[in-house]
Amino acid sequence: MTILTKPYVFWPVIMTSAILTPFTFAPYQQFWLMPLLLALLAICLSERVRFMGRGAYVWALIAYTAQFYWIDIALHDVAGLPQIYALPLTLLLPAYLAIYPALVFWLLGKFRFSWPIKWVFIWPLLWAIGEFVRERVFTGFGWGAVGYSQMAHMPLAGYAPVGGILLVNWATIFSAGCLAWFWFAPTWKKRLIPLLFLLVVSGIGSILWHINFTHPDGTKATVALPQGNIAQSIKWDEASLQPTLQRYFDQVAQSHADIIILPETAIPVMRQDIPDFILAQFSQQAIQNGAALAMGIPQYTQDGTGYQNAVINLSLSWANQHDSAFYAKNHLVPFGEYIPLPKITGWIYQTMDMPLTGFSGGGRGQTPLSLANQQVAFNICYEDGFGDELIASAKKSSLLANVSNMAWYGHSHAMYQQLQQSQARALELGRYMVRATNNGVTAIINPKGQVIATLAPDTTAILQGTVQGYHGSTPYMWLGSSWPIAIFMVILLILSCIYGYRYSKIRQV
């Protein structure tokens, strides 16, 4: 019996490990800390096996609350929901997400294997599948996946182009399992085995990181990314429309690049409701500067019965393209851009200032927009957290672009956490990613997931830089999604269950 079995030690250690998890993600980026914290969790739970499920739930509840505290900012500070409702709703998401780690450890307790097999082989598979499922159930929420802590850092980020964030999640938990095994090994000689495993998984990741699965297509383009920094409290105020238009028009006029991209809903009015001459002025100014212009703006659907969160292409003369090419957001934010179960949850919106909560999706695999000499695959804000859904468009593109408005979350870590998702997508898809945001983090990311240029958040400025067009596919893109790897992991678990059952039968005989 070790001191970790004592409740007055066990629970504080579990909670401390959870509270520290935000430091593994941006803006702190202490990526090395995540495997250590997870190893500490494994050590604690393996010491008190009968507390595995509830211990994991408490750990995850605290960890996800610490990471996603900014939900309260959106609900209370920005949308105006009374705190008596905002706080419980803020805790509701972490309370739901914590179910997945709890189930992982509950299932882990059902496996009757030796400690190393259970924690170094079974645990990473279970956790990776758990993250895979929560990214899809109820439209999915992949924020806080442990693999995002490793973005742009060798060695574990190297697994992203091969198996997406799913494989990085697996590699992170595998590393944690090896560290925990190292802790429990009775002699230094036996500790060499987990160290060897750790070196192997790290070495493979480093090799993969240095492989260029995609290649430059010979094109280069300068990009300008205006950051308007429009406060969410005034964004949809009719009196603020003219100053908003003027600010973005001035930024377009000041931008001298091949491609100019304005952020999500930069123009806070329906495209069909804004006078044609205004968009024509934007288009003409960009053309005068020798630039192709894409602009975030909501629009009515073609049948006029709904509306979409869109990016429109103003590269050509507006007079020639009233039905210009556009990208419409497909993966919408539940409770933000559409109302699930409106008969049950609709009453909440009566107390909040939240415009446009009934968007329609634009469909998967939309055609990239032609901007200057690049084929640009767009995604909008929340969509950047779903790599599988971006593959079809990315295959037809030479450049990736995300447009976002993170002003909903104030001066919080939300914008930095989303930046890491963009880094993951650049790695997975082997292309430059440019981020045009209202208030941050506006950035240019290279195909290795490294941020090469950025603007200070909450400032009014223009980020300019140069990108290269890329072509080809990563192994992750060849697979078409994370599903093949997830299915393979499930098969391994099933085979493990069969082997474990037969082994236990033999031992009983």
N, C-alpha and C positions, 0 to 999 in steps of 0.2 A: 504493500500500500504506500503510495506517494502522497506528498502534501497536496497534489492537485485533486485528490479525492475528497478533500475537506470542502464543504459547501462555501465557507467563508473565503476560500481561495479560488475554487472552481468558477463560481459565477462572476466575481470581479475580473478574472483573467479572460473569460469568454466575452464579457462586455467591453473590456479594454481593447481586445483584438478587433471587435466590431467597430468601435468608435474610431479607430485609426484607419479604417479602410479608405475614407475619402482622400487621405494623403497619398495613396497609391495612384490616384487618377490626376488629371490636369485640374488646376494649374500647378499642383505640387510635383506630380510626375515622379514620385519615388517608386518606380516600377518594381525594384528589387524587394520592396516591403511586402507586396501582395503574397508571394509564395511563403514568406515567413509567417504572416498572419494566419494564412490558411493551414500551415503546418502546426501552428500553435492551437488552432481550433481542433485539428485532428488529434493532437496529443491529449488535449483535455477530454474530448469525447470518447477516445479509446480507453481512458482511465475510468470513466463512469458510463459504461455501455448502456445501462438502462435509462440514461438521460440523453441518449443520442438525439432522438427526435425533438424533444422539447428544448434541449440545449442548442441545437442547430436553429430552431425557430427563433429563439431569443436572440441569438447571434445575428441572424439575417434581418430580423425586425429592426434591431438597433442600427445595423450597417446600412440598410436601405433608407431608413429615416434620416441618418446622418448625410447620406449622399443626395437624397431628393428633398431636402428641407425647402427648396425653392418652390415647391408646389404651393406652399402657403403664401408665398409672395404673389404668385399669379392669382390665386383665389381671393385673398384678402386685400393686399396692397393695390393691385391693379384692377381686378374685376369688382372689388368692393363688397365681396361676400362677408357678412359678419363673422367675426372670429369664432363665435360659438358653433358655426357650421364649418368654417374653413379648417380649423385644427383637426376635427375628426375626419374630414374628407382627405386631408393631407396624410394622415396616418393610415387611411384605408388602403392606399396602394402598397406601401411597405408591408402591411399586414397580409395582403394577398400574395405579394411576391415572396414573402418568407416561407410560404407553404412549400415552395419548390426545394430549397435546401433541406427543409425538415423531412420531406418525402425521400430525398436522396439518402439521408442518414438513417432514416427508418428502414429503407430497403437494404442499405448496407449492413445493418444489423442482422438481416436474415441470411446473409451469406456465411457459410461455415468453412472458412479457409484460414490458412496461416496469416499472421499479421501482415507480412509484406505483400502477399497476393491480394489481400482484401483492400489494403490502403493504397497500394501503388498501381494495381491493375484495375480493380473493380471500382474504386472511388472515382478516379478520373472519368471513366466511362459513364457512370451514373450522373455525375455533375454536368458533364458536357451535354448529355441527353436532356437533363433538366433545364439547362439554359436554352437548348434548342426548342424545347416545348414552350417555355414561357415567352419566347420570341414570336410565337404563333397563336397561342390560345387567346381568345377574346380580342382578336386583331393584333395581339402581341405587344410586348414591351421589353426591349433588349437592353435598355440602359442599365449600367452597373454590372454587366457581364465582366467576369474577372479578366478576360483576355484583353479588354480595352485598356487596361492599365499597362500593357506591354507595347503599345503602339509606338512605332518609330524607334524602338530600342531593340538591339540584338540581345539575346539570340531568339527569343520566343516569337517575336513579330514575324520571323521568317516563315512561320507556318501559315500565315494568312493567305499568300497567293496560291497555296496548295489546297487548303481546306476551309478557307474563310475564318471568321471569328470562332466558329465551332471548334476547329482544330487548335486554335490558340488557347481557347478555354481548356481544352483537354491537356495541352502541354503545361499550362500554368498549374493545374491541379496535380498533374503527374510530378512536377517539380516539388510541389508542397508535400506530396506523399513521400518522395525521396528524402526530404529534409526531416520529416517526422520519423522515418525509418532510421535515419542517421542518429536521431536522438535516442531511440529505444535500443539500438544495437548494443549488445553487452560488452563488446570489446572493440578496440580500435581496428583490429584486423577485419572484423565483420562490418565495420562502418565503411570500409573501402567499396563494398558492393553498391550501396545507395549512392555513394559519391561517383562511382563509375556510371551508373544509370543517369545521374544528373548531368555528367559531362557528355554522355552520348546524346541525350535529348537537346542539350544546349548546342553541341557541335553540329548536329543535323540542322537545327534552326539557323545557325550562323551560315552554314553552307547554302541553305535555301535562300536566305536573305541576299546573298551575293549573286544569285543566279538572276539574270535578266530574262524573264519569260516573255516580255513584250519589248518592242524596239521602236526607236524614233522613226517616224515616217518621212523625215526630211523637211518637214514644215516647222516654222516657228511663228509665233504671234505675240505681240505685246497686248496685255490686258489691263484695263482700268476698272477698279471695283469701288464705286462711290459708297461711302458709309454715311447715310443721312443723319443718323442719330436722332430720330423723331421719337419723342416720349410716347409710350403707349397710352398715357392718359389723355393725350390730345390727338392721337393718330387718326381717329375716326370722327373728330369734331369738325363739323362743316366749316367753322370759322378758320380752322387751321389748314384747310385744303389748299388755298392759294399760296401761303408761305411754304407748304410742303412741295408743291409743284415748282415754285421758284427755286427752292434749295436744290432739288434734283436737276432742274434744267441748268442751273449755274454749274453744277458739278459735271454734267455732261459736256457743257461748253468748255470747261477747263481740262477735260480729259483728252489726251492725244495718244491714242492707242489703236490697235487694229480691232479690238473687241472691247465694248463697254457693257457691263452687266449691272443692272440695278436690282436691289434686294427684293425679297418677298413682299407683296402688296405695297411696293414703294409708292404707287399711286392708289390711295385708299378710296376708290370709287369704281363702280362697274365700268368696264371698258366701253360697253355700248351706251353708257350714260354720259360719258365725257365727250365734250365737243370734238369733232374730228380735227379741228385746226390745232388743238393742243398737242395731240399725239403727232400730228404732222410736223409741228415745230421741233419736237424732240427728234423725230426721224431726220429732218432736214439738217439740224445742228450736228447730229452724229455724222451724216454723210459729208457735210462741209468739213468736218474734222478728219475725214478719211476712215471713219470707224463703222463697224457693225454694232448695232445696239439691241440688247434684249432687256426687257423690263418686266418686273413683277407687278401684276395687276389682276384683280378678280374680274370675272366675266360671267355673263349668263350662258347657259348651255344653248346649243343650237335650237332646241325646241322651246326655249324660253321658260321652261318650268323649273329650272334649278340654276345653281351658279357654281363656278369652279374657281379654285385657287390656281392661277395660271402665270406662265411666263410667255410673253409674246415677242415675236421677232420683228423688230422695226428696222431691219437692215436695208430694205428697199424703200423707195418713195412710198409714203403712206397712201398716196392717191392710187397706187397700183395694187394695194394689198389690204383692203378693208377686212378680208377674211384671212389675215396673215397666219403664217405658221405659228403654232404655239405648243407649249407643253402644259398639261393640266395635271395637278397633283392627284395621285391615285390612292396612296395609303394615308387616310385621313386620321386625325387625332380624335379618339373617342372622348366625349364630353367637352371637346374644344371646337372641332370642326363639324362634328355631327353629334346628335343626342341619341345614345343607345336607350332603348326602352323608354321612349318619351312619356308614356303614361305614368311611369314610375318615377323617373328622374327629372321630368320637365319642370317641376315646381322650383327646383334649385335656381334655374335661370331667371326666374322672376325677380330675384334679389341681386342679380349680378349684371354688370355692364360688359356683356360679351357679345359683340356683333358677329353676324355671319356664322351661325352654328349649324347650318344645314347644307354644307357643300356636297357636291357630287364628284365622284372619282373620274379620272380621265382614262383609266385602263393601263394595263402593263405593256411594256415593250414599245412605248411610243417612239416615233422616229426622232433622232437627234435634230437639233436646229442648226442650219448652216449659217455660221457667223465667220465672216472673212474666209480664211483658208482652213477652218476647223469645223468638224462635225461635233457639236456639243451635246452630250447627254445630260439633261438637267434632272435634278430632283429637288424637292422643296422641303426644307426644314426637317420635320420628323421622319421623312422617308430615308434620310441618310443613315438611320439605324437599322435598315433592312437590306443587307447586301444581296441576298438572293433575288430580290425584286428589281435590282438595277442591272443584272447581268445582260438581259436581252438587249436593252438600249446601249449598254456599254460596248457590246460586240460590234455595233455599227458606228461607234464614235471614235474620235481621236483625242477628245478632251472631256473631262467630267466637270460639272458645275453644280454647286448647291447654293440656293438662295434661301435666306432665313430672316426671321424677325424674332429675336430672343428678348426683346424689350419687355415681354410678359413676365420675365423672371428677374427683373431689376439687376442689381449689382451682385449677382450670385455666381456660383460655379457652373450653372447649367450651360452657359455658352462654351466654357472650356471642355466640359464633358462631351458636348456635341462636336467640338473640334476634333476630339480623339476618334469619334465615329467617322468623320471625314478622312482622317488619316488611315483608318482601317479600310475604308472603301478604295482609297488610292492604291494601297498595297494589294488588296484582293484583285483589283481590276487592272492594275499595271498601267495607270495613266495619271497625268497631272490632274489635280482637283483644285478648282478655284472656288472660293467661298465669298459670296457677296451678301453681306448682312447689314441690317439696319443699325445695330449698335455693337456688334461684335459676336464672335471673333472673325473679322474679315481676314482672309489668308490665302496664300498660294502654297500648295502642297505638292511635292514631287512624287513620282511613282513608287518611291521607297517609303512613303508615308511621312517624310520629314517636312516640317514647316519651314519654308525658305524665305517667306516674307509675311508680315502681318501688320495690322494697325492696332493701336492702343484702343481698348474697348471704351465705349461711351464718349467717343469723340467724333466730330464732323470732319471727315478727311477722305482722301482718295488713295487707294493702294494701287500702284502701278508696278508691273513686272513683266517678265518674258516667260512663256511656256513653250514646250515642244509638243507637237502632235505625236501620238503613239498608235501603233497598230499591233495586232496579234492578240493572243489569249493566254491567260494564266491557266494552270491546271484546274483551279477553282472554276474558271469560266468554262473550261471544256466539260466539266461535270454538269454544269447548268444550274446547280444549286448545292446546298449542304445536304440535301436528302440522301444521296448515295452513301456519304460518310456516316450520317446518322443511322441509316439502316444497317450498315456494317457494324457499327457499335452495338446496336440492339442484338444483332446476331451473335456477337461475341458474348454478350451478357447471357443470352439464352443458352449458348453452349456451356458457359460457366455454370449456370444453374443445373444443367443436366449432369455435368461432370461432378459437381458438388453433391448432388443427390445420390449418384451412384457410388461416389467415394464414401459417403456416410453410411450407405447400406453395407458396403464391404467391411468397413470398420466394425459395424454392429455384429457381423457374422464372426 
